[in-house]
Amino acid sequence: MTDTRTADLRLVLDRLGSLPLARVMDTRRIGLYGHSAGGTAAVYAARDDRRVGAVVNMEGFLDLYPLPTGFDRPLLLLRTGGFDGSARIECSWAGLPGRRGLLPDANHWAFTDYGSLVPRLQASGLVTATARTALVGAGDPAVTRAEVRRRVGGFFARHLS
């Protein structure tokens, strides 16, 4: 799955490069981001592609393939405090240069639309508090969403301007 997603990202980058706009496009302003397997794919796509100027990985494991020593693109690694795979995440991120961020009151699916939907389902009685916490965490979804936007937006603004 990660190989397919990485190939998809490279295809998009290739297609961008073939557009007439590409002659004036500053390739250092291309950023990739993704969640879970998408975050893994974003990092692996950037590993070998100099067109990518910065990468955000939201809770994607990076132990599938070796990353080059000295990965030199700006990298933001975001994770949640409730994710069951946090020990593997930390191990797979060990030694990588990059800024790390933690969303303590969130869980793995808070990076997706579930972050907004699951609390509403709980309020309607369709999801238990335990299920909500397991999916998106107990934190306020508006706060989590705003924090993700602030961190990702600020990171790309600093590194792709």
N, C-alpha and C positions, 0 to 999 in steps of 0.2 A: 504494500500500500504506500509506504513512504517513497519507494522508488518511482511509482507512478505519479505521486504528487510532486516530487522533485522534477521529474520530466515535464509535467504540466507547467510548472513555474518557468522552466527554461524555455519552453515553447512560447509562452507569453512574452518573455524577455526578447526572444528572437523576433517575434512578430512586431513588437514595439520598435525594434531596431530596423525593421524593413519599411516602416512608415515614413512618408516624406518629412514628417516632423523630426525624425531621428537625426537629421543633419544638424539641427539646432538644439537638440535635446542634450542636457547635461547629465550624462549617465551617473555621475556621482550623486545625483538626487533621487535615485531609485532606492526605495526601501521595501523590504519584505517583512511581513509579520504573519504569525499564525498561532493557532491554539492546538495543543495536544499533537497529533500526528502532523497537523499543518505547521506547527512551530518547528517540529523536527525537520520537515521538508524545507522550510524557509532557510534554516541554517545550512542544511546540506546543499541546497541550490546555490547559496552565496559562497560556500566553501571554494568552489572552483570557478566562480563567475565574477570577474572584476567589475561588471556593470552594476553590481549591487553595492550601494554605499553604506547601508546600515540594516540591521536585522533585529526584530523583536520575536522572542520565543516565549510563548505563554504555556508553560507546563508541558513542553515536549521533551521526551527523552533523547539524549544525544550519545547513547552508547551502542547504536546500531553499526556505525562505521567510524573509523578514526577521523577526527578533525585534525587538520594540519597543526603542527606546533607553530605557535605564533599567529593564530587566526587574527587578522589585523583589521577587520571591519568592526565598527562600533556595534556592540551587542548588548541588548537588554534582555535579561532572563527574569521573567515574572513567574511566581508560583503562589499558591494559596496555602493557608495554614491548615486546611482540613483534608488535603488530598492524601489518600492512602499510599500513593507512590512517591511521597516526598523524600524518603531515604534514597530510592533509586534515582530520583531527579537530582538530588544534591550530589550523589556519586557520579552521575553522568555529566554533571556540569563542573566537577572539580577540575581545577587547573585552567579553566577557560577565562580569558580576560573578558571582562564585561561587568556591567552594572547589574546588580541583583535587586529584586524587589519582592516583598512579601505582602500579601493581602490576608491578614490574620483571621478575619471573620468570614472568609469565603471558602468555597470548595470548588473543585475542578470545573464544573459546568457553569460557574458564575461568569466565565469569560464569553459565554454564548447567550443566545436569546433566552435560554432557560433561566438566566439570572433575573429576568423580568417576569417570565411566565410562571415559574414554580411558586413564588410567594403569592401570586394571585390565585393559583390553584389551591394553595393551602388555605387562603382566606375564604375560599368557596367551599371548603370541606372536602376537596377532591384529592388532597395530598396531606399526609400526616406531617407533623413537625419533624419527626425523625427522618422521613424521606426528604423533606426540604433541606435539612442540614446536610444530609449525605450527598445531595446533588449540588446545591449552590451555597451552602453555609447558612449560618443564622444571622449574618449581617444584613443591614439595610441595602437592598439591591440598588437603590439610587446612589448611595454613597460608594458602593463598590464600582458601579458603572462610571461614575464621575472620576474616581481614582484611576481606573484603567485608562480612561480617555486622557486624563491629565498626564499620566506617566508616559504613555505611548506617544501622545501628541508632542509633549515636551522633548522627549528623546529624539524624535524625528526632526523637530524644529531645530534642535541643537546640531544634529549631525548631518542634515541634508540641506541646510540653507546655503 
